[in-house]
Amino acid sequence: MNTDLQTKSILNSKRTFTSFCTLGLAGVFIFSILPLLIGTIAVELSLTPMQSGTIISVYYAGYSLIAITSFIWFNRVVWRKSVRISYFLALLSIVAIIFMNDYQGVLVSMVFLGFSGALFYSISMGIVAKTEKVDQNYAFKMVPEQLVPSIFVIIIPLFIIDKYGLNGLLISVMVLYSILLLFANWVPENKVEYVKNDFKNLLKSKSALIALLGLLISFAGFLGLWGFVEIIAREYNISSDDSSVLLALSLLTSAIAPFMSGLVSERFGRLKPIMVSLVVAIISFSLLFIEPSIYSFGGFVLLLIACYFFALPYMFAIIAKADHTGQLSVLSSAALALGSMLGAYFFGVLMEFSGINYAYSFSFVTIVIGMILILKVEKTHG
């Protein structure tokens, strides 16, 4: 009993809070700066669009492999030891890119960066799922995950890349990872559990699986659109300066929204915030019927980002609470990874072959269906 109380005390401590925030940041960082990183690598190594796309694909492949299998390994590894190994793996992968400086070397290194990123993020999600204030912790965890990469992609191109190129960018990432490594000792110690992977038992948490599916579907719609914001802005003849301002405001909004979610998480439950977010998301799409301009399109993008990132911590919490096995909540990272890949692919295909309105329809339908599935789980089991 005393051991259980001690474990609960550790899981809900400030050190553990800091550890899962830094792990979450490490997990999403490469993913968040991927356009900047791939663009800089492409210029430095004179890569073709196909080669650049392959680099992105192998990163996602490595990330997805670890994320999808996280329900198998999460309770079977020592978290702190695994985190340390992953930091060293990430740092070695970056060093390899610097010294090898060729396409094949980048491909191999990006696979390992995908491995380490997924391990960081999966462990961070799994730890939060075991804490008492799940909603609040998911919300506040998202703030540094959005804010730090946002500041990075604004400052580094101005002060580092122009002077030092790709190596300057990579060394900046290494410095950040080295700082985050200092907090690895704050990752809580866990007892390795040799849990038998009984898939029939996992299927008993049907609600968690439905919520995970809802997360995957809704994130596919959201991320698919978000990935093409700059391209759509050019299609609407929005100036590059206005587009840059919109991007900066979008990144800021994606950090503020989960922070606000964390502040009110204990007042309104989970159902009402997600329902309000869904209604606001639907309303935001109505702005697309107005003649395209920086104001109508910008308003649509900012409103959609605000409501989606406000709702996202509640979605994570619903999955965690519906997971009776203690193994499925870590799959939130896999749902986000798969949603990213599928969303970007289908949105791009529809935009190219059917037109922007069909692509918008894809995002609208998937966001609505995904959030409704999660609402249904909460309404039934909340």
N, C-alpha and C positions, 0 to 999 in steps of 0.2 A: 504493500500500500504506500509506504514512504517513498519507495522507488518510483511509483507511478506519479506521486505528487511532485517529486523532484523533476521528473521528465516533463510534466506539464509546466512547471515553473521555468525550465530551460526553454521550452518551445515558445513560451509567451514573453520571454525576456527581450530587452532592448538589443542585446547582442545578436540574438537570433533574427530579430526584425532587420537589423543592419545587414546580416549575412544574406537573407533571402532577397533583399533589395539589390545588393551588389551582384549576387548571382544572376538575378533577373536582368540586370543591366549588361553583364557579360554575355548572357545568352542571346539577347536581341541586338547587340551592338553591331556586329558585322552585317546582320540582316538589315538593320536600319540604314547603314551607310553604304550598302551594296551598290546603288547607282553611282555614287561618288568613287568608290573603290574600283569598280569595273571600268568606269570611264577613264580613270587615271591609268589603270593597267593597259587598257586598249591603246591609249595615246603613246605610252612609254614603249610598248612592245609592238606597235603598229599592227594590231589585231584586226581581223575582219569581223563584221557583225555576227557571223556564224560562230566564230571562235569565242567572242565575248558571251554569246548566248550559252555556249557549251560550259563556260566557266560558271555561269549562274546556275545552270542545271546540275552540275556536279556538287556545288555547294548545297543546293536544296536536297539532292539525293542523299548526301552524307547526313544532313540534318534530319531528314525524314526517317532514315533507317534507325537512328538512335531514338528519336521521339516516338515512333510507332511501337518500338519494342520496350519502351520505358516501363510499361505495366509488368513486364517480366523481370526486369533487373532492379527496379527502384528499391524494393525491400531486401534485395540480396547483396547489395554493395554497401561498403562503409562510405557514407556521404562525404565526410571531410577528406578522406584519402582520395576518393574519386575526383573531387573538386580540384585538389592540388595537382593531380596527374593531368587533368584537363587543361589547367592553366599552362603547365609546362608544354603540353602538346600544342596549344594555341600559339605560345611564344615561339616554339621551334618551327612551326609551320610558317610563321611570318618571317623568321630569320631565313628560312629556306627560299622564300620568294625573293628576298633581298639579294642573296648570294647566287642563287641559280639564275634568276633574271631571264627565264625563258618560258614559253607557253606550257610545255609539259610539266615543268616544275610548279607553275601556278596551279595547274589542274589538280595535281596530287595534293598540294598544300590546302587548296580550297575544300577538298573532301574532308581533310582532318579538321579544318576550321569548322566545318559543318558538324562533325562529330562532337567537338568540344562545346560548341554553342548549344546544341540540343541537350547535352548532358547538364550544362549549367542551368538552362531554363527548366528542364523537366524536374530537377531536384528542387529548384526554388518553388515551383508550383506544388510539388508534393509536400514540402515542408509547410507552406502556408495552409494547405488543406488540413493539417493536423493541429493548427492553432485555434484558439478560442474565438477571436474576432476575425473570422475568415473574410467577410465582406470588406471590412475596413482595411485589412492587411493586403488583400488583392488590389484594392484601389490605390493605396499609398505606394505599393510596390511598383505600380505602373508609372508613377510620376518621374523618378529618375530614368526609367526605361525610355521615356519619351523625351525628357528634357535634355539629358546629356548628349545623345546623338544629334538633337536639334542644334544645340550650341556648337557641337563639333563640325557639322556640315556647313555651318555659316562661317566659322572662324578659320578652320584649317585651309580651305581653298584660298582665302585672302592672305594669310600670313605664312603658310608652310608650303603648299603645293607649288605656288608661283616661283618660289625660291629654290626649293629642294626636291620637287617632283615626287615621284612614287615613293622613293625611299623615305622622304620626309613624312609622308602620310603614314607609311607602315611603322616607322619609329614612334610616331605619335600614338598609334594604336597600341604598340608594345608598352609605352609608358603608362597608358590607362590600365591595361591588363596587369602590369606590375603593381600598380596601386591597389587594384581590386584584389590581387593575390594576398595582400596583407590582411584582408578580412576573412581569409579561408579558415583561420583558426577559430573563428566565431561560428562556423557552421556546426550545428549541434551534433554531438556524438549519437549514433544510433546503433541498436542491436541488429545484427544481420539476421533476417528472418528467412528461413528456407521454406517459403510458401509454395505449396504445390500449385502449379498453374492449371487449375481445374476450370476449363472454359465453360462448363455447364454452370459452375458457381458464379463465374463472371457474368453470365447471361441473366442471373437472377437480379442483377442491378440494371434491369432493363431501362429504368428511368434515367440513370446516368448515361447509358449508351444513346438514348434518344436526345438528351441534352447535348452530348458531344456532337451528335449529328447536326443538331440545330446550330451549334457554334461553328462547325465546319461550313455549313451552307451559308449562314449569314456573313461569315468572314470572307468567303469567296466573293460574295456580292460586293462587300465593302472594299476589300483590298483590290479587287479587279478594277473598280472605278478609280480608286486612289492612285494606283500605279500609272494611270493614263491622264492624270489631271493636267500635267504640263503640256502633253500632246494635244489634248482637247482645247486647252487655252489658246494654243497656236492656231488651231482650226477656227476658233472664234475671233481670230485676229486681235487677241489680247496681247499687249506689248510685253516684251521680256521683263521690263522693270516691274510692271503690274503683276506679272506672273511670279516674280521673285518675292514680292511683298505678300502675295497670296500664299506662297509656299511657307514663308516665315510665320505668318499668322496661323496657318494650318498646324504647323509643328507646335506652336505655342498652345493652341487650342487642345491638341492631343495630350498635353501635359496638365493643363488646368482642369479639364473635364473629369479625369479620374480622381484628382485631388478633391474636387467638389463632391464627387460621389462618396469618397471616404469620410468627408465631414458630416454627411447626412445619412450614412449607411445604417445607423442604429435607430433612426426616427421613423422611417417609412416602410420597413421591410424590404422585400425584393420585388414583389409583384408590381406595385405602383410605379417605382422608378423605371422598370423595363417597359411597362405599358405606356408611360408618358414619353419615353425615348422612342418607342415605336411610332406613336402618333406624330411626334416631331419629325422623325425620319420621313414619314409619308408626306407631311406638309412640305418638307424641304424639296422633295422632287417636283412639287407644283411650281417652284421657281424656274424650272427648265422650260415652262411654257411661255415665259417672258422672253422678249427679244434678247439674245445673248449679249452680255456686256460683262465687264469686270465686277459690276455690282450684283447682277442677277446670278451669274455663275459663281462668283466668289461667295455670295450669301448662301447658295446651295451647298457648296463644298464645306464651308465653316460650320453650318448648321448640322449637316450630316455627320461630320467628324465629332462635333460636340455631343450630340445625342448618342452616337455609337460608343464612343469612349467612356461616356458617363454610364452606359448600361453594361459595358464589358466586365467590370469587376463582379457585378451581380450574377452574370452568366457563369463566370468561373466558380463563384460560391455555390450556385445551384448544383453544378456538376459535383463539387466536393461533398455537399450534403447528401446528394442522391447516391453517392458511391458507398455502398455497404461493405464492399470488399476491401477498401483501402488501397486498391491497385489501379483504379480507372481514372482518378482525378488527374494523375500525371499526364494522361493522354490529351489534355487540353493543348499542350505544346504541339502534339501531332496534328490535332484538328486545325490549329492555326497555320502550320506548315503546309498541310495538304490543301487547305482553303486558299492560301496564297497562290500556290501553283495552279490549281484548277481555275480560280477566279481570273488571274492574269491571262491564262490561256483562252478561256471562253470569251472574256470581254474583248480581247484583241481580235479573235476570229470574227466575232459578231460585228465589231466596229469596222473591220476591213471589208467583209463580204456582204454585210446586210445594212450597215449604216449605224450612226451613233445612237439613234433612237432605240434600235433593237438592243444595243449594248446597255443603254440606260434601263431598258425594261428588264434585262437579265439581272442587273444589280438590284432593282426595285423588288422584283419577285423573290429573289433569294434572300435578301435582307428581311423581308416581311415573313416569309415562310420559316426561316431559321429562328427568328425571335419568337414567333408563335409557338414553335415546338418547345422552346425553352420555357415560355410562359405556361404551357400546358403541363410540363413537368412540375413547375413550382406550384401551380394551382392544385395539382393532384396530391403532391407529397410535401408541400411547404408547411 
